């Protein structure tokens, strides 16, 4: 029984760690990390635990990415640009590739 309690407690700690990473401030230094982290959480199939946090993070990412009515290329990495578009579109954000400069 103690092993089961220990596993439950460890799962709670891991969920809280994921939640903290999702709600942490987003800036140029961790922009790509946040995109990759959201993608990983979704691919692992546990995103239903963090729907509000993911929505909030994507809202902040959308605001950052569309400042001054232009998409900001945070780096010249095609993978991260494609991931940005996919995640935003997947979550209902209207974002046009024609705005990408």
N, CA, C and O atoms as a GROMACS GRO file, in nm:
protein
  404
    1UNK      N    1   0.081  -0.119   0.000
    1UNK     CA    2   0.000   0.000   0.000
    1UNK      C    3   0.086   0.126   0.000
    1UNK      O    4   0.049   0.226  -0.062
    2UNK      N    5   0.200   0.122   0.069
    2UNK     CA    6   0.285   0.240   0.073
    2UNK      C    7   0.342   0.274  -0.063
    2UNK      O    8   0.359   0.391  -0.096
    3UNK      N    9   0.373   0.172  -0.143
    3UNK     CA   10   0.426   0.195  -0.276
    3UNK      C   11   0.325   0.267  -0.364
    3UNK      O   12   0.362   0.354  -0.443
    4UNK      N   13   0.198   0.233  -0.349
    4UNK     CA   14   0.091   0.298  -0.424
    4UNK      C   15   0.076   0.444  -0.381
    4UNK      O   16   0.060   0.532  -0.466
    5UNK      N   17   0.081   0.470  -0.252
    5UNK     CA   18   0.072   0.606  -0.202
    5UNK      C   19   0.190   0.690  -0.252
    5UNK      O   20   0.174   0.807  -0.285
    6UNK      N   21   0.306   0.629  -0.255
    6UNK     CA   22   0.426   0.698  -0.302
    6UNK      C   23   0.413   0.733  -0.450
    6UNK      O   24   0.453   0.842  -0.491
    7UNK      N   25   0.358   0.644  -0.530
    7UNK     CA   26   0.338   0.669  -0.673
    7UNK      C   27   0.238   0.780  -0.696
    7UNK      O   28   0.257   0.864  -0.783
    8UNK      N   29   0.132   0.780  -0.619
    8UNK     CA   30   0.030   0.886  -0.631
    8UNK      C   31   0.090   1.021  -0.594
    8UNK      O   32   0.065   1.121  -0.660
    9UNK      N   33   0.169   1.022  -0.489
    9UNK     CA   34   0.232   1.147  -0.446
    9UNK      C   35   0.332   1.196  -0.551
    9UNK      O   36   0.340   1.316  -0.578
   10UNK      N   37   0.407   1.103  -0.611
   10UNK     CA   38   0.502   1.140  -0.716
   10UNK      C   39   0.429   1.194  -0.838
   10UNK      O   40   0.474   1.290  -0.899
   11UNK      N   41   0.317   1.134  -0.875
   11UNK     CA   42   0.238   1.182  -0.989
   11UNK      C   43   0.188   1.324  -0.963
   11UNK      O   44   0.190   1.408  -1.053
   12UNK      N   45   0.143   1.350  -0.841
   12UNK     CA   46   0.097   1.485  -0.807
   12UNK      C   47   0.210   1.587  -0.819
   12UNK      O   48   0.190   1.697  -0.869
   13UNK      N   49   0.329   1.549  -0.773
   13UNK     CA   50   0.444   1.640  -0.783
   13UNK      C   51   0.482   1.667  -0.928
   13UNK      O   52   0.514   1.780  -0.965
   14UNK      N   53   0.479   1.562  -1.011
   14UNK     CA   54   0.511   1.580  -1.153
   14UNK      C   55   0.408   1.667  -1.224
   14UNK      O   56   0.444   1.751  -1.306
   15UNK      N   57   0.280   1.647  -1.192
   15UNK     CA   58   0.176   1.731  -1.251
   15UNK      C   59   0.195   1.876  -1.213
   15UNK      O   60   0.177   1.966  -1.295
   16UNK      N   61   0.232   1.900  -1.088
   16UNK     CA   62   0.254   2.038  -1.043
   16UNK      C   63   0.375   2.099  -1.112
   16UNK      O   64   0.375   2.218  -1.143
   17UNK      N   65   0.479   2.019  -1.137
   17UNK     CA   66   0.597   2.068  -1.209
   17UNK      C   67   0.560   2.107  -1.351
   17UNK      O   68   0.603   2.212  -1.399
   18UNK      N   69   0.481   2.025  -1.420
   18UNK     CA   70   0.436   2.057  -1.555
   18UNK      C   71   0.353   2.184  -1.554
   18UNK      O   72   0.371   2.272  -1.638
   19UNK      N   73   0.262   2.195  -1.458
   19UNK     CA   74   0.176   2.314  -1.446
   19UNK      C   75   0.261   2.440  -1.429
   19UNK      O   76   0.233   2.543  -1.490
   20UNK      N   77   0.364   2.433  -1.345
   20UNK     CA   78   0.451   2.549  -1.322
   20UNK      C   79   0.525   2.590  -1.449
   20UNK      O   80   0.540   2.709  -1.476
   21UNK      N   81   0.569   2.492  -1.526
   21UNK     CA   82   0.640   2.523  -1.650
   21UNK      C   83   0.548   2.588  -1.751
   21UNK      O   84   0.589   2.676  -1.826
   22UNK      N   85   0.422   2.546  -1.753
   22UNK     CA   86   0.326   2.603  -1.848
   22UNK      C   87   0.285   2.745  -1.813
   22UNK      O   88   0.256   2.825  -1.902
   23UNK      N   89   0.283   2.778  -1.685
   23UNK     CA   90   0.239   2.912  -1.645
   23UNK      C   91   0.356   3.008  -1.625
   23UNK      O   92   0.336   3.125  -1.592
   24UNK      N   93   0.479   2.960  -1.646
   24UNK     CA   94   0.594   3.049  -1.629
   24UNK      C   95   0.593   3.157  -1.738
   24UNK      O   96   0.540   3.134  -1.847
   25UNK      N   97   0.650   3.273  -1.709
   25UNK     CA   98   0.652   3.382  -1.807
   25UNK      C   99   0.722   3.339  -1.936
   25UNK      O  100   0.818   3.263  -1.935
   26UNK      N  101   0.670   3.390  -2.047
   26UNK     CA  102   0.726   3.356  -2.178
   26UNK      C  103   0.801   3.478  -2.230
   26UNK      O  104   0.747   3.588  -2.235
   27UNK      N  105   0.925   3.455  -2.270
   27UNK     CA  106   1.005   3.561  -2.331
   27UNK      C  107   1.086   3.501  -2.446
   27UNK      O  108   1.068   3.383  -2.479
   28UNK      N  109   1.172   3.578  -2.505
   28UNK     CA  110   1.250   3.531  -2.620
   28UNK      C  111   1.339   3.412  -2.584
   28UNK      O  112   1.370   3.330  -2.670
   29UNK      N  113   1.381   3.404  -2.458
   29UNK     CA  114   1.471   3.296  -2.417
   29UNK      C  115   1.402   3.160  -2.407
   29UNK      O  116   1.466   3.058  -2.431
   30UNK      N  117   1.274   3.158  -2.372
   30UNK     CA  118   1.206   3.029  -2.354
   30UNK      C  119   1.086   3.011  -2.448
   30UNK      O  120   1.004   2.922  -2.427
   31UNK      N  121   1.076   3.095  -2.549
   31UNK     CA  122   0.964   3.088  -2.643
   31UNK      C  123   0.960   2.952  -2.712
   31UNK      O  124   0.856   2.885  -2.711
   32UNK      N  125   1.071   2.910  -2.770
   32UNK     CA  126   1.077   2.782  -2.840
   32UNK      C  127   1.058   2.666  -2.743
   32UNK      O  128   0.993   2.568  -2.776
   33UNK      N  129   1.115   2.678  -2.623
   33UNK     CA  130   1.098   2.573  -2.522
   33UNK      C  131   0.950   2.554  -2.489
   33UNK      O  132   0.902   2.441  -2.480
   34UNK      N  133   0.878   2.664  -2.472
   34UNK     CA  134   0.737   2.655  -2.437
   34UNK      C  135   0.657   2.589  -2.548
   34UNK      O  136   0.570   2.506  -2.521
   35UNK      N  137   0.685   2.624  -2.674
   35UNK     CA  138   0.618   2.558  -2.786
   35UNK      C  139   0.645   2.408  -2.785
   35UNK      O  140   0.552   2.328  -2.799
   36UNK      N  141   0.771   2.370  -2.769
   36UNK     CA  142   0.806   2.229  -2.766
   36UNK      C  143   0.744   2.157  -2.648
   36UNK      O  144   0.701   2.042  -2.659
   37UNK      N  145   0.739   2.225  -2.534
   37UNK     CA  146   0.683   2.164  -2.414
   37UNK      C  147   0.533   2.137  -2.430
   37UNK      O  148   0.485   2.030  -2.395
   38UNK      N  149   0.460   2.234  -2.484
   38UNK     CA  150   0.317   2.215  -2.510
   38UNK      C  151   0.296   2.100  -2.607
   38UNK      O  152   0.208   2.016  -2.586
   39UNK      N  153   0.376   2.096  -2.713
   39UNK     CA  154   0.365   1.989  -2.811
   39UNK      C  155   0.391   1.853  -2.745
   39UNK      O  156   0.319   1.757  -2.772
   40UNK      N  157   0.492   1.845  -2.661
   40UNK     CA  158   0.525   1.719  -2.593
   40UNK      C  159   0.413   1.674  -2.499
   40UNK      O  160   0.378   1.556  -2.496
   41UNK      N  161   0.357   1.767  -2.424
   41UNK     CA  162   0.247   1.734  -2.333
   41UNK      C  163   0.129   1.680  -2.412
   41UNK      O  164   0.064   1.584  -2.369
   42UNK      N  165   0.100   1.740  -2.526
   42UNK     CA  166  -0.010   1.693  -2.609
   42UNK      C  167   0.020   1.555  -2.667
   42UNK      O  168  -0.067   1.468  -2.668
   43UNK      N  169   0.141   1.535  -2.715
   43UNK     CA  170   0.178   1.406  -2.775
   43UNK      C  171   0.178   1.293  -2.672
   43UNK      O  172   0.150   1.178  -2.706
   44UNK      N  173   0.209   1.326  -2.548
   44UNK     CA  174   0.206   1.225  -2.442
   44UNK      C  175   0.063   1.188  -2.402
   44UNK      O  176   0.042   1.089  -2.332
   45UNK      N  177  -0.033   1.268  -2.445
   45UNK     CA  178  -0.173   1.239  -2.416
   45UNK      C  179  -0.218   1.280  -2.278
   45UNK      O  180  -0.317   1.226  -2.227
   46UNK      N  181  -0.148   1.373  -2.216
   46UNK     CA  182  -0.185   1.417  -2.082
   46UNK      C  183  -0.230   1.564  -2.079
   46UNK      O  184  -0.243   1.623  -1.973
   47UNK      N  185  -0.252   1.621  -2.197
   47UNK     CA  186  -0.288   1.763  -2.203
   47UNK      C  187  -0.423   1.792  -2.138
   47UNK      O  188  -0.449   1.907  -2.100
   48UNK      N  189  -0.508   1.692  -2.124
   48UNK     CA  190  -0.638   1.715  -2.060
   48UNK      C  191  -0.622   1.756  -1.914
   48UNK      O  192  -0.713   1.816  -1.857
   49UNK      N  193  -0.509   1.725  -1.853
   49UNK     CA  194  -0.483   1.769  -1.715
   49UNK      C  195  -0.450   1.918  -1.707
   49UNK      O  196  -0.462   1.980  -1.602
   50UNK      N  197  -0.409   1.975  -1.821
   50UNK     CA  198  -0.354   2.112  -1.822
   50UNK      C  199  -0.421   2.201  -1.926
   50UNK      O  200  -0.356   2.291  -1.979
   51UNK      N  201  -0.546   2.179  -1.955
   51UNK     CA  202  -0.614   2.255  -2.061
   51UNK      C  203  -0.609   2.405  -2.038
   51UNK      O  204  -0.577   2.481  -2.129
   52UNK      N  205  -0.641   2.449  -1.917
   52UNK     CA  206  -0.641   2.593  -1.887
   52UNK      C  207  -0.501   2.653  -1.902
   52UNK      O  208  -0.485   2.761  -1.958
   53UNK      N  209  -0.401   2.582  -1.851
   53UNK     CA  210  -0.264   2.632  -1.856
   53UNK      C  211  -0.214   2.641  -2.000
   53UNK      O  212  -0.146   2.736  -2.038
   54UNK      N  213  -0.248   2.540  -2.082
   54UNK     CA  214  -0.207   2.540  -2.222
   54UNK      C  215  -0.277   2.653  -2.297
   54UNK      O  216  -0.215   2.724  -2.375
   55UNK      N  217  -0.407   2.670  -2.272
   55UNK     CA  218  -0.480   2.779  -2.336
   55UNK      C  219  -0.422   2.914  -2.300
   55UNK      O  220  -0.408   3.002  -2.386
   56UNK      N  221  -0.388   2.932  -2.174
   56UNK     CA  222  -0.330   3.058  -2.128
   56UNK      C  223  -0.193   3.081  -2.192
   56UNK      O  224  -0.164   3.192  -2.236
   57UNK      N  225  -0.110   2.978  -2.198
   57UNK     CA  226   0.022   2.991  -2.258
   57UNK      C  227   0.011   3.023  -2.407
   57UNK      O  228   0.085   3.107  -2.458
   58UNK      N  229  -0.082   2.957  -2.477
   58UNK     CA  230  -0.098   2.984  -2.620
   58UNK      C  231  -0.155   3.123  -2.644
   58UNK      O  232  -0.123   3.186  -2.745
   59UNK      N  233  -0.237   3.172  -2.554
   59UNK     CA  234  -0.286   3.309  -2.566
   59UNK      C  235  -0.170   3.407  -2.555
   59UNK      O  236  -0.161   3.502  -2.634
   60UNK      N  237  -0.081   3.385  -2.458
   60UNK     CA  238   0.037   3.472  -2.444
   60UNK      C  239   0.127   3.461  -2.567
   60UNK      O  240   0.179   3.562  -2.614
   61UNK      N  241   0.145   3.339  -2.619
   61UNK     CA  242   0.228   3.318  -2.737
   61UNK      C  243   0.166   3.390  -2.857
   61UNK      O  244   0.238   3.452  -2.936
   62UNK      N  245   0.035   3.382  -2.871
   62UNK     CA  246  -0.034   3.450  -2.980
   62UNK      C  247  -0.013   3.601  -2.971
   62UNK      O  248   0.015   3.667  -3.071
   63UNK      N  249  -0.028   3.655  -2.851
   63UNK     CA  250  -0.009   3.799  -2.831
   63UNK      C  251   0.134   3.842  -2.866
   63UNK      O  252   0.155   3.944  -2.931
   64UNK      N  253   0.230   3.764  -2.822
   64UNK     CA  254   0.371   3.794  -2.852
   64UNK      C  255   0.396   3.784  -3.001
   64UNK      O  256   0.464   3.869  -3.060
   65UNK      N  257   0.341   3.681  -3.063
   65UNK     CA  258   0.368   3.653  -3.204
   65UNK      C  259   0.301   3.750  -3.299
   65UNK      O  260   0.344   3.763  -3.414
   66UNK      N  261   0.197   3.815  -3.255
   66UNK     CA  262   0.124   3.905  -3.345
   66UNK      C  263   0.136   4.051  -3.303
   66UNK      O  264   0.054   4.134  -3.343
   67UNK      N  265   0.235   4.083  -3.223
   67UNK     CA  266   0.257   4.222  -3.184
   67UNK      C  267   0.273   4.308  -3.309
   67UNK      O  268   0.332   4.264  -3.408
   68UNK      N  269   0.224   4.427  -3.305
   68UNK     CA  270   0.235   4.523  -3.416
   68UNK      C  271   0.180   4.467  -3.546
   68UNK      O  272   0.224   4.505  -3.655
   69UNK      N  273   0.083   4.376  -3.534
   69UNK     CA  274   0.013   4.318  -3.650
   69UNK      C  275   0.106   4.240  -3.742
   69UNK      O  276   0.075   4.221  -3.860
   70UNK      N  277   0.218   4.194  -3.691
   70UNK     CA  278   0.312   4.113  -3.770
   70UNK      C  279   0.355   3.993  -3.687
   70UNK      O  280   0.364   4.000  -3.564
   71UNK      N  281   0.381   3.885  -3.756
   71UNK     CA  282   0.437   3.769  -3.690
   71UNK      C  283   0.583   3.797  -3.660
   71UNK      O  284   0.658   3.841  -3.747
   72UNK      N  285   0.623   3.771  -3.539
   72UNK     CA  286   0.762   3.790  -3.501
   72UNK      C  287   0.831   3.655  -3.516
   72UNK      O  288   0.792   3.558  -3.452
   73UNK      N  289   0.932   3.650  -3.598
   73UNK     CA  290   1.012   3.529  -3.611
   73UNK      C  291   1.115   3.532  -3.498
   73UNK      O  292   1.212   3.608  -3.503
   74UNK      N  293   1.094   3.450  -3.397
   74UNK     CA  294   1.184   3.451  -3.282
   74UNK      C  295   1.317   3.388  -3.314
   74UNK      O  296   1.416   3.413  -3.245
   75UNK      N  297   1.320   3.309  -3.416
   75UNK     CA  298   1.446   3.258  -3.470
   75UNK      C  299   1.419   3.215  -3.613
   75UNK      O  300   1.304   3.217  -3.658
   76UNK      N  301   1.520   3.179  -3.681
   76UNK     CA  302   1.504   3.141  -3.821
   76UNK      C  303   1.485   2.991  -3.836
   76UNK      O  304   1.518   2.935  -3.940
   77UNK      N  305   1.431   2.927  -3.737
   77UNK     CA  306   1.413   2.783  -3.737
   77UNK      C  307   1.276   2.751  -3.795
   77UNK      O  308   1.173   2.785  -3.738
   78UNK      N  309   1.275   2.685  -3.908
   78UNK     CA  310   1.151   2.651  -3.976
   78UNK      C  311   1.064   2.559  -3.891
   78UNK      O  312   0.941   2.571  -3.892
   79UNK      N  313   1.126   2.467  -3.818
   79UNK     CA  314   1.050   2.376  -3.732
   79UNK      C  315   0.968   2.453  -3.630
   79UNK      O  316   0.849   2.426  -3.614
   80UNK      N  317   1.030   2.548  -3.560
   80UNK     CA  318   0.959   2.624  -3.457
   80UNK      C  319   0.851   2.714  -3.517
   80UNK      O  320   0.747   2.736  -3.456
   81UNK      N  321   0.876   2.766  -3.635
   81UNK     CA  322   0.776   2.848  -3.702
   81UNK      C  323   0.655   2.763  -3.738
   81UNK      O  324   0.540   2.804  -3.718
   82UNK      N  325   0.680   2.644  -3.792
   82UNK     CA  326   0.571   2.553  -3.827
   82UNK      C  327   0.496   2.507  -3.702
   82UNK      O  328   0.373   2.497  -3.703
   83UNK      N  329   0.570   2.480  -3.596
   83UNK     CA  330   0.506   2.440  -3.470
   83UNK      C  331   0.419   2.551  -3.414
   83UNK      O  332   0.310   2.526  -3.363
   84UNK      N  333   0.467   2.674  -3.423
   84UNK     CA  334   0.390   2.790  -3.380
   84UNK      C  335   0.257   2.796  -3.453
   84UNK      O  336   0.152   2.808  -3.390
   85UNK      N  337   0.261   2.788  -3.586
   85UNK     CA  338   0.138   2.794  -3.665
   85UNK      C  339   0.045   2.677  -3.632
   85UNK      O  340  -0.075   2.696  -3.615
   86UNK      N  341   0.101   2.555  -3.623
   86UNK     CA  342   0.017   2.438  -3.598
   86UNK      C  343  -0.053   2.447  -3.463
   86UNK      O  344  -0.174   2.426  -3.454
   87UNK      N  345   0.022   2.480  -3.359
   87UNK     CA  346  -0.038   2.486  -3.225
   87UNK      C  347  -0.145   2.595  -3.217
   87UNK      O  348  -0.253   2.573  -3.161
   88UNK      N  349  -0.115   2.712  -3.272
   88UNK     CA  350  -0.212   2.820  -3.266
   88UNK      C  351  -0.338   2.785  -3.346
   88UNK      O  352  -0.450   2.806  -3.298
   89UNK      N  353  -0.321   2.734  -3.465
   89UNK     CA  354  -0.438   2.698  -3.547
   89UNK      C  355  -0.516   2.583  -3.484
   89UNK      O  356  -0.639   2.583  -3.486
   90UNK      N  357  -0.445   2.486  -3.429
   90UNK     CA  358  -0.508   2.372  -3.365
   90UNK      C  359  -0.597   2.415  -3.249
   90UNK      O  360  -0.698   2.351  -3.219
   91UNK      N  361  -0.560   2.523  -3.184
   91UNK     CA  362  -0.636   2.572  -3.068
   91UNK      C  363  -0.728   2.688  -3.104
   91UNK      O  364  -0.775   2.759  -3.016
   92UNK      N  365  -0.754   2.706  -3.234
   92UNK     CA  366  -0.857   2.799  -3.276
   92UNK      C  367  -0.813   2.942  -3.299
   92UNK      O  368  -0.897   3.029  -3.322
   93UNK      N  369  -0.684   2.968  -3.295
   93UNK     CA  370  -0.637   3.105  -3.322
   93UNK      C  371  -0.628   3.124  -3.472
   93UNK      O  372  -0.569   3.044  -3.544
   94UNK      N  373  -0.687   3.232  -3.518
   94UNK     CA  374  -0.683   3.264  -3.661
   94UNK      C  375  -0.553   3.335  -3.689
   94UNK      O  376  -0.532   3.449  -3.648
   95UNK      N  377  -0.467   3.266  -3.758
   95UNK     CA  378  -0.337   3.323  -3.790
   95UNK      C  379  -0.304   3.286  -3.933
   95UNK      O  380  -0.307   3.169  -3.970
   96UNK      N  381  -0.272   3.385  -4.012
   96UNK     CA  382  -0.248   3.366  -4.154
   96UNK      C  383  -0.100   3.363  -4.183
   96UNK      O  384  -0.023   3.443  -4.129
   97UNK      N  385  -0.059   3.271  -4.267
   97UNK     CA  386   0.082   3.265  -4.304
   97UNK      C  387   0.122   3.384  -4.391
   97UNK      O  388   0.240   3.413  -4.405
   98UNK      N  389   0.025   3.453  -4.450
   98UNK     CA  390   0.056   3.570  -4.532
   98UNK      C  391   0.106   3.685  -4.447
   98UNK      O  392   0.166   3.780  -4.498
   99UNK      N  393   0.081   3.678  -4.314
   99UNK     CA  394   0.129   3.782  -4.224
   99UNK      C  395   0.272   3.757  -4.180
   99UNK      O  396   0.333   3.841  -4.115
  100UNK      N  397   0.325   3.642  -4.216
  100UNK     CA  398   0.460   3.607  -4.178
  100UNK      C  399   0.560   3.683  -4.263
  100UNK      O  400   0.551   3.684  -4.386
  101UNK      N  401   0.654   3.747  -4.197
  101UNK     CA  402   0.752   3.825  -4.273
  101UNK      C  403   0.893   3.780  -4.242
  101UNK      O  404   0.989   3.834  -4.296
   0.00000   0.00000   0.00000
